[in-house]
Amino acid sequence: MANMAQSIRMALHYAEKNLDLKDVFGEDVGAPMGGVFTATQGVECAWNTPLDERGIIGTAMGIALAGDRCVAEIQFCDYIFNTIDLLKIAGNTLWASNGNYPMPLTVMTPVGAGIRGSIYHSHSFDAWATRMPGWKVVMPSTPIDTYGLLLSAIKDPNPVLFLAPKALLRVRGEELIPGEPENEKDLKAMIDAPVGDRSRWKPKWPKVEEYCIEIGKAKIVHPGKDLTLVTYGRHVLMAGQVAKELKEQKGIEIEVIDLRSLYPYDWQAIKTSIEKTKRVLFVNEDTEVTNFAEHLAYRVTSELFYQLLAKPKILAAKNLPGIGLHAALEENTVPQTKDIKEAALEVLNEIP
């Protein structure tokens, strides 16, 4: 089974051969490195840029306005903040031009903690991203969803932010991407560049097929009737683990929803689940103040107040300027499995 980095690579290869993707670019994205997480190794249309995030976004906007599709990478989302004004312009261009100037660009950037990246390589960007009207925002939690969402992002006429959880880039999936070889060693031999001299290396791409996931559609990854747990990205795996533990230990059934799309988000999936469970917990790793989940909790309270048996709860990262390098600092800043379990039990034990 492919990991998330390999699935990005295969999606980009498919897109450059079948979806008229002409440019994939960013810092160290081209040969010989193929990206700091190796997610662009072997992609023919990948090329390196200077260390200039504003130049990368500006170039992507120009390519898109000229009518071509591109994928621009910001090496870590920690360095995207100096491009906010450009992202804002990219998001409003189609609207401001009365539909005359589409902006078919995808910005791909790794997000979140979990790799001991310390203060300059552990930021989240999901809350900021959802504050930019005109952008679609996706964050996968599995390699198959990574492949499907990235192809949908590339095909979309709107600008799309593709947020890849750093902690999941080396995690293998449980479903084969259409056309992927069944043996992971075979896949590695085909598309993973060797360590050392890569000057003559060429990938032998599997015959992957088109597989798209509709942007805006969530997925129930663990069905349940006692509590709705809404999350995305890295915390989907943790939430699934908690759901399994509580079912085995206490007979509690938690319904885990993987949003996959932060905007547009699948309100119907959230609403239907909460109408069944009457309780909801939102989990993510962005800071707790002005968190995206606050909007979701507000909407739940506004529209489903009289159906709730407990107040909506949000579990997010502590509102600190950064994340420390030491494991204890990181793990006490960003929600961990034990924190999700405690928060879930707190919501379940609240007496209406």
C-alpha positions in Angstrom: 0.0 0.0 0.0 1.2 3.5 -0.8 2.0 6.1 1.8 0.7 9.6 1.6 3.8 11.0 0.0 3.8 8.3 -2.7 0.1 8.9 -3.4 0.8 12.6 -4.0 3.5 11.6 -6.4 1.2 9.3 -8.3 -1.6 11.9 -8.4 0.8 14.5 -9.9 2.1 12.0 -12.4 -1.4 11.1 -13.5 -2.4 14.8 -13.7 0.6 15.8 -15.9 -0.2 13.0 -18.3 -4.0 13.2 -18.3 -5.2 16.5 -16.9 -3.0 19.0 -18.7 -1.0 19.8 -15.5 2.0 21.7 -16.9 3.8 23.0 -13.8 4.6 21.7 -10.3 7.0 24.0 -8.6 8.4 25.2 -5.2 11.5 25.1 -3.1 13.5 21.8 -3.8 10.4 20.4 -5.6 12.3 19.4 -8.7 15.2 17.0 -9.3 17.3 15.8 -7.6 15.5 16.1 -4.3 11.8 15.9 -5.3 10.6 17.8 -2.2 11.7 17.6 1.4 9.1 14.8 1.9 9.9 13.2 -1.5 6.3 13.9 -2.7 7.4 15.2 -6.1 10.1 12.7 -7.0 10.1 11.8 -10.7 7.4 14.2 -11.7 8.4 15.5 -15.1 7.0 19.0 -14.9 8.4 19.7 -11.4 10.9 22.5 -11.1 12.8 24.4 -8.4 12.1 28.0 -7.4 14.1 30.4 -5.3 13.4 30.6 -1.6 10.6 33.1 -2.1 7.1 32.2 -1.0 5.6 35.4 -2.4 7.2 34.7 -5.8 5.8 31.1 -5.7 2.2 32.3 -5.1 2.5 35.2 -7.5 3.8 32.9 -10.3 1.0 30.4 -9.6 -1.5 33.2 -10.0 0.0 34.3 -13.3 0.1 30.8 -14.7 -3.6 30.3 -13.7 -4.7 33.6 -15.2 -3.0 32.6 -18.4 -5.3 29.5 -18.5 -2.9 26.7 -17.4 -3.2 24.5 -14.4 -0.4 24.3 -11.8 0.5 23.0 -8.4 2.6 25.3 -6.3 4.2 24.0 -3.1 5.0 26.0 0.0 7.6 23.8 1.6 6.1 24.2 5.1 2.9 26.0 5.9 4.9 27.9 8.6 6.3 30.0 5.7 3.0 30.7 3.9 1.9 33.6 6.3 3.8 36.2 4.3 1.6 35.4 1.3 -1.8 36.0 2.9 -2.5 39.2 0.9 -1.8 37.3 -2.4 -3.9 34.4 -1.3 -6.7 36.8 -0.6 -6.5 38.2 -4.1 -6.3 34.8 -5.7 -9.5 33.9 -3.8 -11.5 36.9 -4.9 -10.4 37.1 -8.5 -13.2 35.0 -10.1 -15.8 36.8 -8.0 -14.3 40.3 -8.7 -14.1 39.6 -12.4 -17.8 38.6 -12.6 -16.7 35.1 -13.5 -14.4 36.1 -16.4 -11.1 35.0 -14.8 -11.0 31.5 -13.3 -8.1 30.7 -11.0 -7.3 27.0 -11.5 -4.4 26.7 -9.2 -3.6 24.3 -6.3 -1.4 25.3 -3.4 0.0 22.3 -1.6 1.7 22.6 1.8 2.5 20.3 4.7 0.8 21.3 8.0 0.8 20.5 11.7 2.9 18.9 14.3 4.0 15.3 15.0 7.5 15.3 13.4 9.3 17.2 16.2 9.6 20.1 13.9 9.7 22.7 16.8 8.7 26.3 16.5 9.3 26.9 12.7 8.0 23.6 11.3 4.9 22.7 13.3 2.3 25.3 12.6 -1.2 24.6 11.4 -2.9 26.6 8.8 -6.5 25.3 8.7 -8.1 28.1 10.6 -6.4 30.8 8.5 -7.3 28.9 5.3 -11.0 28.9 6.1 -11.0 32.7 6.5 -10.2 33.2 2.8 -13.4 33.3 0.8 -13.0 32.0 -2.7 -10.7 29.2 -1.7 -11.6 25.5 -1.4 -9.6 23.8 1.5 -9.0 20.1 1.8 -7.0 18.0 4.2 -6.8 14.2 3.7 -6.1 11.6 6.3 -5.3 8.6 4.1 -3.3 7.9 1.0 -6.4 7.0 -1.1 -8.1 10.2 -0.1 -4.9 12.1 -0.8 -4.9 10.8 -4.3 -8.6 11.5 -4.9 -8.7 15.0 -3.3 -5.5 16.1 -5.1 -6.9 15.1 -8.5 -10.1 16.9 -7.7 -8.2 20.0 -6.6 -6.2 20.0 -9.9 -9.3 19.7 -12.0 -11.2 22.4 -10.1 -11.5 25.9 -11.7 -11.2 27.5 -8.3 -8.1 27.9 -6.2 -7.7 25.0 -3.8 -5.5 24.7 -0.7 -4.3 21.2 -0.3 -3.1 20.7 3.3 -1.0 17.6 3.9 -0.5 16.5 7.5 3.2 16.2 8.1 2.8 13.4 10.6 0.9 11.2 8.1 3.2 11.5 5.0 4.9 8.3 5.8 1.8 6.4 7.0 0.7 3.6 4.7 -2.9 3.2 3.7 -5.4 0.3 3.8 -6.8 0.8 0.3 -5.1 0.4 -3.0 -5.1 3.4 -5.3 -6.6 2.3 -8.7 -3.7 0.9 -10.7 -1.2 0.7 -7.8 0.7 -2.6 -7.4 -0.5 -4.7 -4.5 3.0 -5.3 -3.1 4.4 -2.1 -1.4 8.0 -3.2 -2.2 7.2 -3.3 -5.9 5.8 0.2 -5.7 8.9 1.4 -3.8 11.2 -0.1 -6.5 9.2 1.6 -9.2 8.8 5.2 -7.9 11.1 5.8 -4.9 14.4 7.3 -5.9 17.5 5.6 -4.5 19.6 7.1 -1.8 22.8 8.7 -3.3 23.3 9.5 -7.0 20.0 10.0 -8.7 21.3 11.6 -11.9 20.3 8.7 -14.1 17.3 7.5 -12.1 13.9 7.4 -13.8 10.6 6.2 -12.2 8.7 3.4 -13.7 5.2 4.6 -13.1 2.3 2.2 -12.4 -0.7 2.6 -14.7 -2.7 4.5 -12.1 -6.3 5.5 -13.0 -8.4 8.5 -12.4 -10.0 8.5 -9.0 -11.6 11.7 -7.7 -13.2 12.5 -4.3 -15.8 15.3 -4.5 -14.6 18.3 -2.6 -17.1 19.1 0.2 -18.0 15.5 1.1 -17.1 14.0 4.5 -16.6 10.4 5.3 -17.8 8.4 8.3 -14.8 6.3 9.3 -16.3 4.8 12.4 -20.1 4.5 12.9 -21.7 5.1 16.3 -24.8 6.2 18.1 -23.5 7.8 21.4 -21.3 10.7 20.3 -20.3 12.5 17.1 -16.6 13.2 16.8 -15.8 15.6 14.0 -12.1 15.9 12.9 -9.7 15.8 10.0 -6.1 15.2 9.0 -3.8 13.6 11.6 -6.4 13.3 14.3 -8.7 11.0 12.3 -6.4 8.1 13.1 -6.3 9.0 16.8 -10.1 9.4 16.9 -10.5 6.0 15.3 -8.3 4.5 18.0 -10.3 6.1 20.8 -13.5 4.9 19.2 -12.3 1.3 19.1 -11.0 1.5 22.7 -14.2 2.9 24.2 -16.3 0.4 22.3 -14.2 -2.5 23.6 -13.9 -1.1 27.2 -17.2 0.5 27.9 -19.5 -0.4 25.0 -19.6 3.2 23.9 -20.2 3.8 20.2 -18.5 7.0 18.8 -19.3 8.1 15.3 -16.1 9.5 13.8 -16.5 11.9 10.9 -13.5 12.7 8.7 -14.4 16.1 7.2 -11.7 15.8 4.4 -13.0 19.2 3.1 -12.8 22.2 5.5 -14.4 24.4 2.9 -16.9 23.7 1.6 -17.7 21.4 4.5 -20.3 18.7 4.7 -22.8 20.2 7.1 -25.4 17.6 6.2 -23.1 14.8 7.4 -22.4 16.6 10.6 -26.1 17.5 11.2 -27.4 14.0 10.5 -24.9 12.4 12.9 -25.6 14.9 15.7 -29.4 14.4 15.3 -28.7 10.7 16.0 -26.1 11.0 18.8 -27.2 14.3 20.5 -23.6 15.0 21.5 -20.6 16.4 19.6 -16.9 16.8 20.0 -14.7 18.7 17.5 -11.0 17.9 17.4 -8.1 19.5 15.5 -4.6 20.7 16.1 -4.8 24.4 15.3 -4.8 26.8 18.3 -8.0 26.9 20.3 -8.6 30.7 19.9 -10.5 31.6 16.7 -10.3 27.9 15.7 -12.3 26.6 12.7 -14.2 24.3 15.0 -15.6 27.3 16.8 -17.6 28.1 13.7 -18.9 24.6 13.5 -19.8 24.6 17.2 -21.6 27.9 16.7 -23.6 26.5 13.9 -24.5 23.4 15.8 -25.7 25.5 18.7 -27.7 27.8 16.4 -29.4 25.1 14.4 -29.5 22.0 16.7 -29.7 23.5 20.2 -32.9 21.8 21.2 -31.7 18.4 20.1 -28.5 18.4 22.1 -28.0 16.5 25.4 -24.7 18.2 26.1 -22.9 21.4 25.1 -20.6 21.0 22.0 -17.0 20.7 23.0 -13.8 21.7 21.1 -10.5 20.0 21.7 -7.6 21.9 20.0 -4.0 23.0 20.5 -3.2 25.4 23.3 -3.1 29.0 22.3 0.7 29.4 22.3 3.1 31.2 19.9 4.7 27.9 18.8 5.4 24.3 19.6 8.5 23.3 21.5 11.1 20.8 20.2 11.0 18.5 23.2 8.5 15.7 23.0 6.9 16.7 26.3 6.3 20.3 25.0 4.8 19.1 21.7 2.6 16.4 23.2 1.2 18.8 25.9 0.5 21.5 23.3 -1.3 19.5 20.6 -4.2 17.0 21.4 -3.0 13.4 21.8 -5.0 10.2 21.9 -5.4 10.4 25.7 -6.8 13.9 25.5 -9.4 12.9 22.9 -10.5 10.0 25.1 -10.8 12.3 28.2 -12.8 14.9 26.2 -15.1 12.3 24.7 -15.9 10.9 28.2 -16.5 14.4 29.5 -19.1 15.0 26.8 -20.7 11.6 27.3 -20.9 12.0 31.1 -22.5 15.4 31.0 -26.0 15.1 32.5 -28.7 17.0 30.5 
